[in-house]
Amino acid sequence: MATKMKKKLSENILDKFSIDFLRNQVLKNAYGNDDTVIARLDPRILLVWYLFFGLVPWFVNNLWFLMACFLLVLITTVLARVAGLVLLLFAVGVFTQTGYLLVVSFLFGGDASTIVPLLILTLKVATCSLASVTVFSGLDPDRLSNGLMWYGCPERLSFSISYAYRILPMLMEEFQNILLSFRMRGNPPAHERFWGKVKYLFYQVKVVMHAFYPLMLNTAKRSRTTVEALEIKGYRYAAVNKAVKKMKLATLKVTYNDLLFLAVSFLWIAVSILLSTLF
């Protein structure tokens, strides 16, 4: 009975990490958070806010200041309603960059004095990463590209960002179709026993490697179709036309909520600086 329950639990976990689950998480993260507090802010304000929290922590070593910055960006990430998959990747990324150093230091004779330096490094990485997650995952791709365009980024760069969000779910769907075609034509090894599970794991890795080339080829075909459709609609002319650019950027407006967001962030940082000088 216990063996059946463990097997059923493992199957449920594996079912959740399917291609459909990943595609839904990407779509939710890109286009499912339009009603959040962060998504309604002006992208130009958020980009300036991101530059501060993406650069300043690297030049500060005060623990209180870094903790205050981390708490602020953590609150903004919660307000942005970022998808759980992105937060999981964030946690894994932070641990692989700094968390393992603490484990290694204790294994090789380190003591409690190594905690504070590693905590400072972890807070720096986590703060910059969460600021990136808040801005680039909490904003609509089109609004993000318009904000970059307002600051003078090339039209092709801003368009590539919004296009990448759109084509990523198509990439995952194409990858799933290729895997299904391999499964229909292939003969996977039996995976009831332990050695069979090992063989089945290597078989899955082999299928993924073989699926890479047709995935890139099919994606290139889709991209070519998109480029041809854009050229038919006059994209090259519109990309350099000042009137079209002005029309696109006319939707960007600084509101009371944007000023309130900046004021709260400034007040939070000012209080953290005051506390860092006292302690």
C-alpha positions as CSV (number, residue, x, y, z in Angstrom):
1,M,0.0,0.0,0.0
2,A,2.8,2.4,0.9
3,T,4.6,1.6,-2.3
4,K,1.6,2.3,-4.4
5,M,1.1,5.7,-2.6
6,K,4.7,6.7,-3.2
7,K,4.4,5.7,-6.9
8,K,1.2,7.7,-7.3
9,L,2.7,10.7,-5.6
10,S,5.8,10.6,-7.9
11,E,3.6,10.3,-10.9
12,N,1.5,13.4,-9.8
13,I,4.7,15.4,-9.3
14,L,6.0,14.4,-12.8
15,D,2.6,15.2,-14.4
16,K,2.8,18.8,-13.0
17,F,6.2,19.4,-14.7
18,S,4.9,18.7,-18.2
19,I,5.3,20.8,-21.3
20,D,1.7,22.1,-20.9
21,F,2.4,23.2,-17.4
22,L,5.6,25.0,-18.4
23,R,3.8,26.7,-21.3
24,N,0.9,27.8,-19.0
25,Q,3.4,29.2,-16.5
26,V,5.1,31.2,-19.2
27,L,1.8,32.6,-20.6
28,K,0.6,33.4,-17.1
29,N,3.9,35.2,-16.3
30,A,3.8,37.2,-19.5
31,Y,0.1,38.0,-20.1
32,G,-1.7,37.0,-16.9
33,N,-0.7,39.8,-14.6
34,D,-2.2,42.8,-16.3
35,D,-4.3,43.8,-13.2
36,T,-1.5,43.9,-10.7
37,V,-0.1,47.1,-9.0
38,I,3.2,46.7,-10.8
39,A,1.7,46.1,-14.2
40,R,-0.2,49.4,-14.0
41,L,2.9,51.5,-13.3
42,D,4.7,53.4,-16.0
43,P,7.5,51.3,-17.5
44,R,9.8,54.3,-17.6
45,I,9.5,54.7,-13.8
46,L,10.1,51.0,-13.2
47,L,13.2,50.9,-15.4
48,V,14.7,53.7,-13.4
49,W,13.7,51.9,-10.2
50,Y,15.3,48.7,-11.5
51,L,18.6,50.5,-12.3
52,F,18.9,51.6,-8.7
53,F,18.2,48.2,-7.2
54,G,20.2,46.4,-9.9
55,L,23.4,48.5,-9.4
56,V,23.5,50.2,-6.0
57,P,23.6,47.0,-3.8
58,W,26.8,45.9,-5.5
59,F,28.6,48.9,-4.1
60,V,27.3,48.6,-0.5
61,N,28.4,46.1,2.1
62,N,26.1,47.3,5.0
63,L,24.0,44.3,6.1
64,W,21.0,46.5,7.3
65,F,20.8,48.4,4.0
66,L,21.0,45.2,1.9
67,M,18.3,43.5,4.1
68,A,16.0,46.6,3.6
69,C,16.5,46.6,-0.1
70,F,15.8,42.8,-0.3
71,L,12.6,43.2,1.7
72,L,11.4,46.0,-0.6
73,V,12.0,44.1,-3.8
74,L,10.5,41.0,-2.2
75,I,7.3,43.0,-1.5
76,T,7.2,44.3,-5.1
77,T,7.7,40.7,-6.4
78,V,4.7,39.6,-4.3
79,L,2.6,42.5,-5.7
80,A,3.6,41.6,-9.3
81,R,2.2,38.1,-8.8
82,V,5.1,36.4,-10.5
83,A,4.5,32.8,-11.6
84,G,5.7,30.1,-9.2
85,L,8.0,28.6,-11.8
86,V,10.0,31.8,-12.1
87,L,10.3,32.0,-8.3
88,L,11.5,28.4,-8.2
89,L,14.2,29.2,-10.8
90,F,15.1,32.2,-8.8
91,A,15.6,30.2,-5.6
92,V,17.6,27.5,-7.4
93,G,19.7,30.2,-9.1
94,V,20.5,32.0,-5.9
95,F,21.4,28.8,-4.1
96,T,23.7,27.6,-6.9
97,Q,25.5,30.9,-6.9
98,T,26.0,31.6,-3.2
99,G,24.1,29.1,-1.0
100,Y,26.4,26.2,-1.8
101,L,29.4,28.3,-0.7
102,L,28.1,28.2,2.9
103,V,27.8,24.4,2.8
104,V,31.3,24.0,1.3
105,S,32.8,26.4,3.9
106,F,31.4,24.3,6.8
107,L,32.5,21.1,5.2
108,F,36.1,22.3,4.9
109,G,36.6,23.7,8.4
110,G,34.7,27.1,8.2
111,D,33.0,28.6,11.2
112,A,30.2,31.1,12.0
113,S,32.4,34.0,10.9
114,T,31.7,33.0,7.3
115,I,28.0,33.5,7.6
116,V,27.9,37.3,7.5
117,P,30.1,37.7,4.3
118,L,28.1,35.0,2.5
119,L,24.8,36.6,3.7
120,I,25.9,39.9,2.3
121,L,26.8,38.3,-1.1
122,T,23.5,36.4,-1.1
123,L,21.5,39.5,-0.4
124,K,23.2,41.4,-3.2
125,V,22.5,38.6,-5.7
126,A,18.9,38.1,-4.4
127,T,18.1,41.8,-4.5
128,C,19.3,42.3,-8.1
129,S,17.5,39.1,-9.2
130,L,14.2,40.0,-7.6
131,A,14.3,43.5,-9.0
132,S,14.8,42.0,-12.5
133,V,11.9,39.5,-11.8
134,T,9.6,42.4,-10.7
135,V,10.2,44.5,-13.8
136,F,10.7,42.0,-16.6
137,S,8.2,39.5,-15.4
138,G,5.6,41.8,-13.8
139,L,5.2,44.1,-16.8
140,D,3.4,43.5,-20.0
141,P,5.9,42.8,-22.8
142,D,4.5,45.5,-25.0
143,R,4.6,48.1,-22.3
144,L,8.2,47.0,-21.4
145,S,9.3,47.4,-25.1
146,N,7.6,50.9,-25.2
147,G,9.5,51.9,-22.1
148,L,12.8,50.8,-23.6
149,M,12.0,52.6,-26.8
150,W,11.3,55.8,-25.0
151,Y,14.8,55.7,-23.5
152,G,16.3,55.5,-27.0
153,C,16.7,51.7,-27.5
154,P,16.6,50.6,-31.1
155,E,13.2,49.6,-32.4
156,R,14.4,46.1,-33.3
157,L,15.6,45.5,-29.7
158,S,12.4,46.5,-28.1
159,F,10.4,44.5,-30.7
160,S,12.6,41.5,-30.1
161,I,11.7,41.5,-26.4
162,S,7.9,41.5,-27.0
163,Y,8.3,38.9,-29.8
164,A,10.4,36.6,-27.6
165,Y,7.5,36.5,-25.1
166,R,5.1,35.5,-27.8
167,I,7.3,32.9,-29.5
168,L,8.4,31.1,-26.3
169,P,5.1,29.3,-25.8
170,M,5.1,28.3,-29.5
171,L,8.6,26.9,-29.0
172,M,7.5,24.8,-26.1
173,E,4.5,23.5,-28.1
174,E,6.7,22.7,-31.1
175,F,9.1,20.9,-28.7
176,Q,6.2,18.8,-27.3
177,N,5.0,17.9,-30.8
178,I,8.6,16.7,-31.7
179,L,8.8,14.6,-28.6
180,L,5.5,13.0,-29.3
181,S,6.6,12.1,-32.8
182,F,9.7,10.5,-31.4
183,R,7.6,8.5,-28.9
184,M,5.3,7.3,-31.7
185,R,8.2,6.0,-33.8
186,G,10.5,4.9,-31.0
187,N,10.7,1.9,-28.7
188,P,11.5,3.1,-25.2
189,P,13.1,0.6,-22.8
190,A,11.1,-0.9,-20.0
191,H,11.4,1.1,-16.8
192,E,9.8,-1.0,-14.1
193,R,13.1,-1.8,-12.3
194,F,16.0,0.4,-11.3
195,W,18.3,-0.4,-14.2
196,G,15.4,0.0,-16.5
197,K,14.8,3.5,-15.1
198,V,18.4,4.4,-15.7
199,K,18.1,3.3,-19.3
200,Y,14.9,5.1,-19.7
201,L,16.5,8.3,-18.4
202,F,19.3,8.1,-20.9
203,Y,16.7,7.4,-23.6
204,Q,14.9,10.6,-22.7
205,V,18.1,12.6,-22.8
206,K,18.9,11.1,-26.2
207,V,15.4,12.0,-27.5
208,V,15.8,15.6,-26.2
209,M,19.2,16.0,-28.0
210,H,17.8,14.6,-31.2
211,A,14.8,17.0,-31.0
212,F,17.0,20.1,-30.8
213,Y,17.8,20.4,-34.5
214,P,14.2,20.0,-35.9
215,L,13.0,22.4,-33.1
216,M,15.5,25.1,-34.4
217,L,14.5,24.4,-38.0
218,N,10.8,24.7,-37.4
219,T,11.3,27.8,-35.3
220,A,13.3,29.4,-38.1
221,K,10.4,28.7,-40.5
222,R,8.0,30.3,-38.1
223,S,10.3,33.3,-37.7
224,R,10.6,33.7,-41.5
225,T,6.8,33.7,-41.9
226,T,6.5,36.4,-39.2
227,V,9.2,38.5,-40.9
228,E,7.5,38.2,-44.2
229,A,4.1,39.2,-42.7
230,L,5.8,42.2,-41.0
231,E,7.4,43.3,-44.2
232,I,4.1,43.1,-46.0
233,K,2.5,45.4,-43.4
234,G,5.3,47.9,-43.7
235,Y,7.2,47.2,-40.6
236,R,10.6,48.5,-41.9
237,Y,9.1,51.9,-42.7
238,A,7.1,52.1,-39.4
239,A,10.2,51.2,-37.3
240,V,12.0,54.4,-38.4
241,N,9.0,56.7,-38.8
242,K,8.9,59.3,-36.0
243,A,5.2,59.8,-36.3
244,V,4.6,56.1,-35.7
245,K,7.0,56.1,-32.7
246,K,5.2,59.1,-31.2
247,M,1.9,57.3,-31.6
248,K,3.1,54.2,-29.9
249,L,4.6,56.1,-27.0
250,A,1.5,58.3,-26.5
251,T,0.1,55.7,-24.2
252,L,2.9,56.2,-21.6
253,K,1.8,58.5,-18.8
254,V,3.1,59.2,-15.3
255,T,0.3,58.9,-12.9
256,Y,-0.2,59.5,-9.2
257,N,0.4,55.9,-8.5
258,D,3.8,56.1,-10.1
259,L,4.9,59.1,-8.0
260,L,3.5,57.3,-4.9
261,F,5.6,54.2,-5.8
262,L,8.7,56.3,-6.1
263,A,8.0,58.2,-2.9
264,V,7.5,55.0,-0.9
265,S,10.7,53.4,-2.3
266,F,12.7,56.6,-1.6
267,L,11.3,56.8,2.0
268,W,12.1,53.1,2.5
269,I,15.7,53.6,1.4
270,A,16.1,56.7,3.4
271,V,15.0,54.9,6.6
272,S,17.3,52.0,5.8
273,I,20.3,54.3,5.4
274,L,19.4,55.9,8.8
275,L,19.2,52.6,10.5
276,S,22.5,51.4,8.9
277,T,24.2,54.5,10.4
278,L,22.8,53.8,13.8
279,F,23.6,50.1,13.9
